[in-house]
C-alpha cells in the first residue's frame, strides 16, 4: 500500500468535518484533501459529492478552497435530511475514482461503506480524551476479610487460577471495592481517567454476570456503602467510574426469576421467555443459570432501563458515570424477534435524562456496525474487538504461541498476517459506522474475556508477569498502536506489569501486591515504564486523542499513519520486526525538511530502534527490530 500517502482522504474528524454536531435540516461542510502527484496538480482534479436524499443519489460539485505544491483542499456540503446521512466523493478529471470510508477505488463500489453523519445527540465530548483502566473486582485488591459467600470456594491471593469448568466461577479471592479505592494511584500513574469495573451486584459467582438482584452491591465487595466510598474517592481525583450491566439475562437466583417461576399470574413472568412454565425457559447459550430477558415486556423495560425508577437510572443517580452493556449484540434478539435498537435507544434516553454526560458502551465480539448497532442513536460505541483487537492479534502474535491458542472464538490458531491486512481490516470495519461512534469505542489488546496479549505475543502463560522479556517487544508495539489510534484505550489491570494468561479465566490472575505495593519481583519493570511513557504521550498530544487517521504506508512488517488535528499533526510508525527504509516524500507530509519532524518518544531499548533520516526529498523510516516512534510535524 505504498500509494497511500498519495491518496485523497476524508474522515469525520474536526480537520475534515468541522463544525458542531448537526441536527435534522442542518448543512455540514465536508473537506477532502487531494495530494498532488508528479505531473498531476491536485487543483486539476474534479471533486463531486454524492449524497442520498429520500433514497435517491444527489451529486454536487465540491469547491476548491486552497492549493499549494503538496495538494489541494476541496469543500462540499451535506444537507442532513435524515437521522443518518450517507455520502461519498467522486474524483474525476484524471481518471475515475470513488472515495468512501474504506478507501479509494477505481471502480464502482457498494454503498455499504459510504461516510456517515448522524444527527442524533452525540456521545459525551469527554469520552475522546479518556484512557480506561479495567478492573475485575475480585482480583484487584482487598481491604479486609469478608464473610465467605455461600457459593464461594476461598482462595489465597497467590493461589493459581482454577480454570476447570464450574470451579473458576466459585474461586473467590476476596477483592473488594475499598481495595480498589485504596489503589487509585495505579490509574493516576498510567494517566487513566476512567475506571471500568465488571459487575458488582449481588450474584452467585465471582464474575457476577449471574445477578441475583440489581438493587444492591454484593456484600462480598463491601455493599452499597463501599461503592459510594469508591465513587467519592474516584471523583475527587477526576476519575469517572463506569459500571457493567447485563441487559440480556439475569442469574437463575435473581428475585425476578424466582418470582416468575413461583407465580404464573405475576407481571414478572413476562420478564423471561418460558417455553413451558416454570422449568422450561430460554437461557443464554442454553446455560440454565442464565435465563434470558424478554424485552417485549413493558414491565421489564420500566424496571430495568426505562424512566426514573429503572435500574439504569437509579445507579446513575447513585454516582456512576456510565454503563458497559454485557453481550449487547444479543440484547432483545431471539430468532425472528429483534428489538435491539429500541432497547439501546431507550437506555440512551434514560441516561440522557439522568446524567447527560454518561457513557453507554456496548460489548460486541463481532462487527458491531453490521446490524447498525452503533449508527448514532443507540449505543455510543462498542468494545472494538473486530476493528482493533483482532487485526492487532493477527499482526503481532507469536506463531509458536498462536499455534496453541484459538483465535477469539474460532476453532483455529491465530493467523499471522501482514501490515497490509491489518490496515485493510481496520478500514473496512470502521467504514461501517459514523466516525464519532469509533471515538466513543474502546481499544483493547485484551480483556477479562480473552487471553492476555502478552501471552499472544509469546510471553508465556504462567499467569504472572513475564519479566524475562519474551514477547515484550511485540507487546509494546501493540501498546503503541493502542495509544495512537482513534478510540479510547482500555488497559486490563495487570497488562502494564507484563502479566500473562492463556484464557479469559486464567487472565483473571490476581494483581501481584506485596503489602500495599506491586511486588517488584513479580512485574516487568520495562513494560511498566513503557506504559507510563505511552499513556502520558496520549494525554499530552491532542492529535492522538481527537485527530484524523490517515494511513500513509502499509508494508508486511510496518505500518505508518498520520493523526491530524487543526491544532497538531503527528506521524506514527510501528514495526513488528526489522525492515528497510520506508521512504515518504517530504512534500506529501507537508514538510520542507526532515528536521521539521520532532521525535515525541525517546528510543526505547526494550522495543528495538526506529531510525528516521532525511534522504534527498524523502523522510526515510527504518527499523532494526520491533518498535514504534512518534513525531510531531511542525
C-alpha positions as CSV (number, residue, x, y, z in Angstrom):
1,X,0.0,0.0,0.0
2,X,2.9,2.4,-0.8
3,X,0.5,4.7,-2.6
4,X,-1.5,5.6,0.5
5,X,0.3,8.9,1.1
6,X,-0.7,10.0,-2.5
7,X,-4.4,9.0,-2.0
8,X,-7.2,11.5,-1.4
9,X,-8.5,11.5,2.2
10,X,-11.6,12.4,4.2
11,X,-13.0,11.3,7.6
12,X,-15.2,12.6,10.4
13,X,-12.5,14.3,12.4
14,X,-12.5,18.1,13.0
15,X,-10.0,18.8,10.3
16,X,-12.2,17.2,7.6
17,X,-15.7,17.7,9.1
18,X,-15.6,21.0,11.0
19,X,-18.4,22.5,13.0
20,X,-20.7,21.4,15.8
21,X,-22.8,18.2,15.8
22,X,-25.6,18.7,13.3
23,X,-29.4,18.3,13.6
24,X,-32.0,17.5,11.0
25,X,-32.0,20.2,8.4
26,X,-28.5,21.4,9.1
27,X,-25.8,21.7,6.4
28,X,-22.4,20.3,7.2
29,X,-19.2,21.3,5.4
30,X,-17.1,18.3,4.5
31,X,-13.5,18.7,3.3
32,X,-11.4,16.5,1.1
33,X,-7.6,16.5,0.8
34,X,-6.3,15.7,-2.6
35,X,-2.5,15.3,-2.8
36,X,-0.5,16.4,-5.8
37,X,1.4,13.8,-7.7
38,X,4.2,14.2,-10.3
39,X,2.6,15.7,-13.5
40,X,-0.8,15.9,-11.8
41,X,-1.5,19.1,-9.9
42,X,-4.3,18.5,-7.3
43,X,-6.3,21.6,-8.3
44,X,-7.0,20.0,-11.7
45,X,-9.0,17.2,-10.0
46,X,-12.7,17.5,-10.3
47,X,-14.3,16.5,-6.9
48,X,-18.0,15.7,-6.6
49,X,-20.1,14.9,-3.5
50,X,-22.7,12.2,-3.9
51,X,-25.2,12.0,-1.0
52,X,-28.7,10.5,-0.6
53,X,-31.9,12.3,-0.4
54,X,-35.1,10.2,0.0
55,X,-33.2,7.1,-1.3
56,X,-32.1,9.0,-4.5
57,X,-28.5,10.0,-5.2
58,X,-27.8,13.7,-5.4
59,X,-24.5,14.8,-6.9
60,X,-23.0,18.3,-6.4
61,X,-19.5,19.7,-7.3
62,X,-17.1,20.5,-4.5
63,X,-15.4,23.9,-4.3
64,X,-11.6,24.3,-4.4
65,X,-10.5,26.0,-1.2
66,X,-6.7,26.2,-1.1
67,X,-3.9,24.7,-3.1
68,X,-0.1,24.5,-2.9
69,X,2.6,22.3,-4.2
70,X,1.6,19.4,-1.9
71,X,-2.1,19.2,-2.7
72,X,-5.4,20.9,-2.5
73,X,-8.4,21.1,-0.2
74,X,-11.9,20.9,-1.6
75,X,-15.1,21.5,0.3
76,X,-18.7,20.3,-0.3
77,X,-21.8,20.4,1.8
78,X,-24.0,17.6,3.2
79,X,-27.6,18.6,3.9
80,X,-28.8,16.4,6.8
81,X,-32.2,15.4,5.6
82,X,-32.2,12.2,7.7
83,X,-31.0,10.9,11.0
84,X,-28.2,9.0,9.3
85,X,-26.8,10.7,6.2
86,X,-24.6,8.8,3.7
87,X,-22.2,10.3,1.3
88,X,-19.1,9.7,-0.8
89,X,-16.8,11.5,-3.2
90,X,-16.2,11.1,-6.9
91,X,-12.8,12.2,-8.2
92,X,-12.6,12.8,-11.9
93,X,-10.6,14.8,-14.5
94,X,-7.6,12.5,-14.1
95,X,-9.5,9.2,-14.1
96,X,-12.5,7.7,-12.3
97,X,-12.2,7.1,-8.6
98,X,-14.6,6.9,-5.6
99,X,-13.5,7.9,-2.1
100,X,-15.5,6.3,0.7
101,X,-14.8,5.4,4.3
102,X,-13.0,2.2,3.3
103,X,-10.6,3.9,0.9
104,X,-10.1,4.9,-2.8
105,X,-11.5,2.8,-5.6
106,X,-11.1,3.0,-9.4
107,X,-14.4,1.1,-9.9
108,X,-18.0,1.3,-8.7
109,X,-18.4,0.0,-5.2
110,X,-21.3,-0.8,-2.9
111,X,-22.9,1.9,-0.8
112,X,-22.3,0.0,2.5
113,X,-19.1,1.8,3.2
114,X,-20.2,5.4,2.4
115,X,-19.3,8.0,5.0
116,X,-22.0,8.7,7.6
117,X,-23.1,11.8,9.5
118,X,-25.6,11.2,12.4
119,X,-28.0,13.9,13.6
120,X,-28.7,12.1,16.9
121,X,-27.3,13.6,20.1
122,X,-23.6,12.9,20.0
123,X,-21.7,10.9,22.6
124,X,-20.4,13.0,25.5
125,X,-17.4,15.0,24.4
126,X,-15.2,13.9,27.4
127,X,-15.0,10.3,26.1
128,X,-12.5,11.0,23.4
129,X,-9.9,12.2,26.0
130,X,-10.1,9.1,28.2
131,X,-7.8,6.2,29.0
132,X,-9.8,3.4,30.7
133,X,-8.4,1.1,33.3
134,X,-10.4,-2.2,33.6
135,X,-10.7,-4.0,36.9
136,X,-12.1,-7.4,37.8
137,X,-13.1,-6.6,41.4
138,X,-12.5,-10.0,43.0
139,X,-8.9,-10.0,41.7
140,X,-7.5,-6.4,42.0
141,X,-7.1,-5.7,45.7
142,X,-8.8,-6.5,49.1
143,X,-9.1,-4.1,52.0
144,X,-10.1,-6.5,54.8
145,X,-11.5,-10.0,55.3
146,X,-15.2,-10.5,54.4
147,X,-17.6,-13.3,55.2
148,X,-17.3,-16.0,52.6
149,X,-20.4,-16.2,50.4
150,X,-22.2,-19.4,50.4
151,X,-21.4,-20.2,46.8
152,X,-17.7,-19.5,47.1
153,X,-14.5,-21.5,47.4
154,X,-12.0,-19.3,49.2
155,X,-8.5,-18.9,47.7
156,X,-5.3,-17.3,48.9
157,X,-4.2,-14.3,46.9
158,X,-1.2,-16.2,45.5
159,X,-3.1,-19.3,44.5
160,X,-3.2,-20.2,40.8
161,X,-6.5,-19.6,39.0
162,X,-8.6,-22.8,38.7
163,X,-9.7,-22.9,35.1
164,X,-11.8,-26.0,35.4
165,X,-15.4,-25.7,34.3
166,X,-17.8,-25.0,37.3
167,X,-14.8,-24.2,39.5
168,X,-13.4,-20.9,38.2
169,X,-16.7,-19.0,38.9
170,X,-16.6,-20.1,42.5
171,X,-12.9,-19.4,43.2
172,X,-13.1,-16.4,45.5
173,X,-10.0,-14.3,46.2
174,X,-11.9,-11.6,48.2
175,X,-11.0,-8.4,46.3
176,X,-13.4,-5.6,47.1
177,X,-14.3,-2.0,46.3
178,X,-12.5,-0.5,49.2
179,X,-9.4,-2.2,47.9
180,X,-9.9,-0.5,44.5
181,X,-10.4,2.8,46.2
182,X,-7.2,2.4,48.1
183,X,-5.2,1.9,44.9
184,X,-6.5,4.5,42.6
185,X,-2.9,5.8,42.3
186,X,-2.4,2.9,39.9
187,X,-4.8,4.8,37.5
188,X,-3.1,8.1,38.1
189,X,0.3,6.5,37.3
190,X,-1.0,5.5,33.9
191,X,-2.8,8.7,33.1
192,X,-6.1,6.7,33.3
193,X,-9.2,8.8,33.9
194,X,-11.9,6.2,33.7
195,X,-12.3,3.1,35.9
196,X,-14.4,0.3,34.3
197,X,-15.4,-2.5,36.7
198,X,-17.1,-5.8,35.7
199,X,-20.4,-6.3,37.6
200,X,-20.7,-5.5,41.3
201,X,-24.3,-6.5,42.0
202,X,-25.3,-9.4,44.3
203,X,-24.7,-12.6,42.4
204,X,-23.7,-16.2,42.8
205,X,-20.2,-16.1,41.2
206,X,-17.0,-14.1,41.2
207,X,-17.7,-12.7,37.7
208,X,-21.3,-11.6,38.8
209,X,-22.8,-11.8,35.3
210,X,-25.4,-14.0,37.0
211,X,-27.1,-11.2,39.0
212,X,-29.3,-12.2,41.9
213,X,-30.5,-8.6,42.3
214,X,-29.9,-5.2,40.7
215,X,-30.9,-3.4,43.8
216,X,-27.7,-3.8,45.9
217,X,-23.9,-4.1,45.5
218,X,-22.7,-7.5,46.7
219,X,-21.8,-7.5,50.4
220,X,-18.7,-9.6,49.4
221,X,-17.4,-6.4,47.7
222,X,-18.4,-4.2,50.6
223,X,-22.0,-3.4,49.7
224,X,-23.6,-0.1,48.6
225,X,-21.6,1.9,51.1
226,X,-18.3,0.7,49.6
227,X,-19.4,1.7,46.1
228,X,-20.3,5.1,47.5
229,X,-16.8,5.4,49.0
230,X,-15.2,4.4,45.8
231,X,-17.2,6.9,43.7
232,X,-16.3,9.7,46.2
233,X,-12.6,8.8,46.1
234,X,-12.5,8.4,42.3
235,X,-14.4,11.6,41.6
236,X,-12.1,13.5,43.9
237,X,-9.2,12.5,41.6
238,X,-11.1,13.4,38.4
239,X,-11.7,9.7,37.6
240,X,-15.0,8.6,36.2
241,X,-16.5,5.2,37.0
242,X,-18.4,3.0,34.5
243,X,-20.4,0.1,35.7
244,X,-21.3,-3.2,34.0
245,X,-24.9,-4.3,33.4
246,X,-26.4,-7.4,32.0
247,X,-29.5,-6.5,30.0
248,X,-29.5,-9.8,28.1
249,X,-30.1,-12.1,31.1
250,X,-30.1,-12.4,34.9
251,X,-29.0,-15.3,37.1
252,X,-31.5,-18.0,37.9
253,X,-31.3,-16.9,41.6
254,X,-32.5,-13.4,40.6
255,X,-35.5,-12.2,42.6
256,X,-37.4,-11.5,39.4
257,X,-36.8,-15.1,38.1
258,X,-37.8,-16.7,41.4
259,X,-41.0,-14.6,41.3
260,X,-41.6,-15.6,37.7
261,X,-41.2,-19.3,38.4
262,X,-43.4,-19.1,41.5
263,X,-46.5,-17.3,40.2
264,X,-47.8,-17.5,36.7
265,X,-50.1,-14.5,37.3
266,X,-47.4,-12.0,38.3
267,X,-46.0,-9.5,35.7
268,X,-42.5,-10.8,36.3
269,X,-43.4,-13.9,34.3
270,X,-43.3,-11.7,31.2
271,X,-39.7,-10.7,32.1
272,X,-38.5,-14.1,30.8
273,X,-39.1,-16.4,27.9
274,X,-40.8,-19.6,29.1
275,X,-41.5,-22.4,26.7
276,X,-43.3,-24.3,29.4
277,X,-43.8,-22.7,32.8
278,X,-42.0,-23.0,35.2
279,X,-38.9,-25.0,34.3
280,X,-38.6,-24.9,30.5
281,X,-37.2,-21.4,29.6
282,X,-34.8,-19.8,27.2
283,X,-31.4,-19.1,28.6
284,X,-28.2,-17.5,27.3
285,X,-26.2,-20.1,25.4
286,X,-28.5,-22.7,26.9
287,X,-26.9,-22.2,30.3
288,X,-29.8,-22.8,32.8
289,X,-28.3,-20.5,35.4
290,X,-28.6,-17.5,33.0
291,X,-32.3,-17.1,31.9
292,X,-32.7,-14.7,29.0
293,X,-34.8,-11.5,29.5
294,X,-37.8,-10.7,27.3
295,X,-37.6,-7.1,26.1
296,X,-41.0,-7.1,24.6
297,X,-42.3,-6.8,28.2
298,X,-43.2,-3.2,29.1
299,X,-43.0,-4.1,32.8
300,X,-39.4,-5.3,32.3
301,X,-38.4,-2.2,30.4
302,X,-39.7,0.1,33.2
303,X,-38.0,-2.0,35.9
304,X,-34.7,-2.3,34.1
305,X,-33.9,0.7,31.9
306,X,-36.9,3.0,31.0
307,X,-37.6,6.0,33.1
308,X,-36.5,7.4,36.5
309,X,-37.2,4.4,38.7
310,X,-35.3,1.9,36.5
311,X,-32.0,0.2,37.4
312,X,-30.2,2.1,34.7
313,X,-31.3,5.5,36.2
314,X,-31.0,4.7,39.9
315,X,-27.3,3.8,39.8
316,X,-26.5,6.8,37.6
317,X,-28.2,8.9,40.3
318,X,-26.1,7.0,42.8
319,X,-23.0,8.3,41.1
320,X,-21.9,6.0,38.2
321,X,-20.7,7.8,35.0
322,X,-21.9,5.3,32.5
323,X,-22.7,1.7,31.7
324,X,-20.9,-1.0,29.7
325,X,-23.6,-3.4,28.5
326,X,-22.7,-7.1,28.6
327,X,-23.3,-9.1,25.3
328,X,-25.1,-6.0,23.9
329,X,-25.3,-7.6,20.5
330,X,-27.7,-10.2,21.8
331,X,-30.0,-7.9,23.9
332,X,-33.5,-8.0,22.6
333,X,-32.7,-10.5,19.9
334,X,-34.0,-14.1,19.7
335,X,-34.9,-15.7,16.4
336,X,-37.4,-13.5,14.5
337,X,-37.7,-11.1,17.4
338,X,-35.3,-8.1,17.2
339,X,-36.0,-5.1,19.4
340,X,-32.3,-4.4,20.0
341,X,-32.4,-0.9,18.6
342,X,-35.4,0.0,20.6
343,X,-33.6,-1.2,23.8
344,X,-30.5,0.8,23.0
345,X,-32.4,4.0,22.2
346,X,-34.5,3.7,25.4
347,X,-31.4,3.1,27.6
348,X,-29.7,6.1,26.0
349,X,-32.8,8.3,26.5
350,X,-33.0,7.3,30.2
351,X,-29.3,8.0,30.7
352,X,-29.5,11.4,28.9
353,X,-32.4,12.4,31.3
354,X,-30.5,11.5,34.4
355,X,-26.8,12.1,33.6
356,X,-26.5,13.7,30.2
357,X,-22.7,13.1,30.2
358,X,-22.9,9.4,30.9
359,X,-21.2,6.9,28.5
360,X,-23.1,4.0,27.0
361,X,-20.6,1.3,25.8
362,X,-21.7,-2.0,24.2
363,X,-19.9,-5.3,24.3
364,X,-19.8,-6.9,20.9
365,X,-17.3,-9.6,19.9
366,X,-18.2,-9.3,16.3
367,X,-18.6,-6.3,13.9
368,X,-20.9,-4.0,15.9
369,X,-21.6,-1.9,12.8
370,X,-23.1,-4.8,10.9
371,X,-26.6,-4.5,12.3
372,X,-26.5,-0.7,12.7
373,X,-26.0,-1.1,16.5
374,X,-23.7,2.0,16.7
375,X,-25.1,4.1,13.8
376,X,-25.8,7.1,16.1
377,X,-28.9,6.8,18.3
378,X,-28.2,3.6,20.2
379,X,-25.1,2.6,21.9
380,X,-22.5,5.4,21.9
381,X,-19.7,2.9,21.0
382,X,-18.5,-0.6,21.3
383,X,-15.6,-2.7,22.6
384,X,-13.7,-2.7,19.3
385,X,-12.7,-6.3,19.1
386,X,-13.3,-6.6,15.4
387,X,-11.7,-3.3,14.2
388,X,-8.8,-3.3,16.6
389,X,-8.1,-6.3,18.8
390,X,-8.4,-9.0,16.0
391,X,-6.3,-7.2,13.4
392,X,-3.6,-6.4,16.0
393,X,-3.5,-10.0,17.2
394,X,-3.1,-11.3,13.6
395,X,-0.2,-8.9,13.1
396,X,1.7,-9.2,16.4
397,X,1.2,-12.7,17.6
398,X,4.0,-15.2,18.2
399,X,3.5,-18.1,15.7
400,X,4.6,-20.5,18.4
401,X,2.2,-19.1,21.0
402,X,-0.6,-18.8,18.4
403,X,-0.3,-22.4,17.5
404,X,-1.6,-23.4,20.9
405,X,-4.4,-20.9,21.2
406,X,-7.7,-20.4,19.4
407,X,-8.5,-17.2,17.6
408,X,-11.1,-15.4,19.7
409,X,-13.8,-17.9,19.4
410,X,-12.8,-19.6,16.2
411,X,-11.6,-23.2,16.2
412,X,-8.3,-22.3,14.5
413,X,-5.0,-20.9,15.6
414,X,-4.5,-17.2,15.4
415,X,-3.3,-16.4,11.9
416,X,-0.2,-14.3,11.3
417,X,-0.9,-11.7,8.7
418,X,1.0,-8.7,7.3
419,X,0.5,-5.0,7.9
420,X,-1.5,-4.6,4.7
421,X,-4.1,-7.0,6.2
422,X,-4.2,-5.0,9.4
423,X,-4.8,-1.8,7.6
424,X,-7.4,-3.2,5.3
425,X,-9.4,-4.8,8.2
426,X,-9.3,-1.7,10.3
427,X,-10.5,0.5,7.4
428,X,-13.3,-1.9,6.3
429,X,-14.7,-2.5,9.8
430,X,-14.6,1.2,10.7
431,X,-16.2,2.2,7.5
432,X,-19.5,0.7,8.8
433,X,-20.4,3.3,11.4
434,X,-20.0,7.1,11.9
435,X,-16.6,8.4,12.9
436,X,-17.9,9.7,16.3
437,X,-19.1,6.1,17.2
438,X,-15.5,4.9,16.9
439,X,-14.2,7.8,19.0
440,X,-16.6,6.5,21.7
441,X,-15.5,2.9,21.4
442,X,-12.7,1.2,23.4
443,X,-9.4,-0.2,22.1
444,X,-8.4,-3.5,23.7
445,X,-5.3,-5.5,23.5
446,X,-7.1,-8.0,25.7
447,X,-9.7,-8.1,28.5
448,X,-11.1,-10.3,31.2
449,X,-12.7,-12.5,28.5
450,X,-9.6,-13.2,26.4
451,X,-6.0,-14.5,26.8
452,X,-3.6,-11.8,27.9
453,X,-1.9,-10.0,25.0
454,X,1.5,-10.8,26.5
455,X,0.8,-14.5,26.0
456,X,-0.4,-13.9,22.5
457,X,2.9,-12.2,21.6
458,X,4.9,-15.1,23.1
459,X,5.4,-14.1,26.7
460,X,4.4,-17.4,28.3
461,X,1.2,-18.4,30.2
462,X,2.1,-18.7,33.8
463,X,-0.4,-16.0,34.8
464,X,2.3,-13.9,36.5
465,X,4.4,-11.2,35.0
466,X,6.7,-12.1,32.1
467,X,9.8,-10.3,33.4
468,X,12.2,-12.3,31.2
469,X,11.3,-10.2,28.1
470,X,9.9,-12.9,25.8
471,X,7.1,-11.3,23.9
472,X,7.8,-7.9,25.4
473,X,8.8,-6.2,22.2
474,X,5.7,-7.2,20.3
475,X,3.5,-6.4,23.3
476,X,4.9,-2.8,23.4
477,X,4.4,-2.4,19.7
478,X,0.7,-3.3,20.4
479,X,0.7,-0.7,23.2
480,X,1.9,1.9,20.8
481,X,-0.9,1.1,18.4
482,X,-3.4,1.2,21.2
483,X,-2.2,4.6,22.4
484,X,-2.0,6.3,19.0
485,X,-5.3,5.1,17.3
486,X,-8.7,6.8,17.3
487,X,-10.9,5.5,20.1
488,X,-10.5,5.0,23.9
489,X,-7.6,2.8,25.0
490,X,-8.6,0.3,27.7
491,X,-6.0,-1.3,29.8
492,X,-6.9,-4.6,31.6
493,X,-5.4,-4.4,35.0
494,X,-2.0,-6.1,35.1
495,X,-1.2,-5.6,31.4
496,X,1.1,-2.8,32.4
497,X,3.1,-5.2,34.6
498,X,3.5,-7.7,31.8
499,X,1.1,-10.2,33.2
500,X,0.2,-13.3,31.1
501,X,-2.8,-15.6,30.7
502,X,-3.7,-18.4,28.3
503,X,-7.5,-17.9,28.5
504,X,-10.1,-15.4,29.8
505,X,-10.3,-17.3,33.1
506,X,-6.6,-17.5,33.5
507,X,-6.2,-13.9,32.6
508,X,-8.0,-13.0,35.8
509,X,-5.0,-13.9,38.0
510,X,-4.9,-11.5,41.0
511,X,-2.8,-8.4,40.8
512,X,0.6,-9.1,42.4
513,X,0.5,-7.0,45.5
514,X,3.2,-7.2,48.2
515,X,1.6,-5.4,51.0
516,X,0.5,-2.0,49.6
517,X,2.9,-2.0,46.6
518,X,3.2,-4.0,43.4
519,X,5.6,-6.8,44.1
520,X,8.7,-5.7,42.2
521,X,9.9,-9.2,42.0
522,X,6.8,-10.2,40.1
523,X,6.5,-7.4,37.5
524,X,8.2,-6.5,34.3
525,X,9.6,-3.0,35.1
526,X,10.5,-2.1,31.5
527,X,6.9,-2.8,30.5
528,X,5.5,-0.6,33.3
529,X,7.9,2.2,32.2
530,X,6.7,1.9,28.6
531,X,3.1,2.1,29.7
532,X,3.8,5.3,31.7
533,X,5.5,6.8,28.6
534,X,2.8,5.9,26.0
535,X,-0.1,6.9,28.2
536,X,1.4,10.2,29.1
537,X,2.1,10.8,25.4
538,X,-1.6,10.2,24.5
539,X,-2.6,12.6,27.3
540,X,-0.3,15.3,26.0
541,X,-0.9,15.1,22.2
542,X,-4.4,16.2,21.1
543,X,-3.9,14.7,17.7
544,X,-3.6,11.3,19.2
545,X,-6.9,11.7,21.0
546,X,-9.0,13.6,18.5
547,X,-7.2,13.8,15.2
548,X,-8.0,12.1,11.9
549,X,-6.5,8.7,10.9
550,X,-4.7,8.8,7.6
551,X,-2.7,5.7,6.7
552,X,0.3,6.7,4.6
553,X,2.2,3.3,4.2
554,X,1.5,-0.3,5.0
555,X,4.2,-3.0,4.5
556,X,4.4,-6.5,5.6
557,X,6.3,-5.6,8.8
558,X,5.5,-1.9,9.3
559,X,2.6,0.5,9.3
560,X,2.8,4.3,9.1
561,X,0.0,6.8,9.7
562,X,-0.8,10.4,10.3
563,X,-3.0,11.7,13.1
564,X,-4.1,15.3,12.1
565,X,-6.0,17.8,14.1
566,X,-6.5,21.6,13.5
567,X,-4.0,22.2,16.3
568,X,-1.4,19.5,15.7
569,X,-0.1,16.9,13.2
570,X,1.6,13.7,14.3
571,X,3.3,10.9,12.3
572,X,3.3,7.4,13.8
573,X,5.5,4.4,12.6
574,X,5.2,1.0,14.1
575,X,7.2,-2.1,13.2
576,X,6.9,-5.7,14.2
577,X,10.4,-6.5,13.1
578,X,13.4,-5.1,11.2
579,X,12.7,-3.6,7.8
580,X,14.5,-1.5,5.2
581,X,13.7,2.2,4.7
582,X,10.1,3.3,4.1
583,X,10.5,6.5,2.1
584,X,7.9,9.1,2.4
585,X,8.1,12.3,0.2
586,X,8.5,15.3,2.4
587,X,6.1,17.3,0.3
588,X,3.4,14.6,0.9
589,X,3.9,15.1,4.6
590,X,3.7,18.9,4.3
591,X,7.3,19.3,5.3
592,X,10.2,21.2,3.7
593,X,12.9,19.3,5.6
594,X,13.2,16.2,7.8
595,X,14.2,18.5,10.7
596,X,10.5,19.6,11.0
597,X,9.7,16.1,12.3
598,X,10.4,16.3,16.1
599,X,10.6,12.9,17.9
600,X,8.0,12.8,20.7
601,X,9.0,9.4,22.2
602,X,12.7,8.7,23.1
603,X,14.1,5.5,21.9
604,X,13.1,2.5,24.0
605,X,15.9,-0.1,24.1
606,X,13.4,-2.8,25.0
607,X,11.4,-2.2,21.8
608,X,14.1,-2.1,19.1
609,X,15.0,1.1,17.3
610,X,13.2,3.2,14.7
611,X,15.5,5.5,12.7
612,X,14.3,8.5,10.8
613,X,16.6,10.2,8.3
614,X,16.3,12.8,5.6
615,X,17.3,11.3,2.2
616,X,17.1,13.8,-0.7
617,X,13.4,14.9,-0.6
618,X,12.2,12.0,1.4
619,X,11.8,11.1,5.1
620,X,13.2,7.5,5.4
621,X,12.0,5.3,8.3
622,X,13.8,2.1,9.1
623,X,13.8,-0.4,11.9
624,X,16.4,-2.7,13.4
625,X,13.7,-4.6,15.3
626,X,10.2,-4.3,16.8
627,X,9.5,-0.8,17.9
628,X,7.4,2.3,17.5
629,X,8.0,6.0,17.2
630,X,6.0,9.3,17.0
631,X,7.0,12.6,15.5
632,X,5.2,15.9,15.9
633,X,5.3,17.6,12.4
634,X,6.0,21.3,12.6
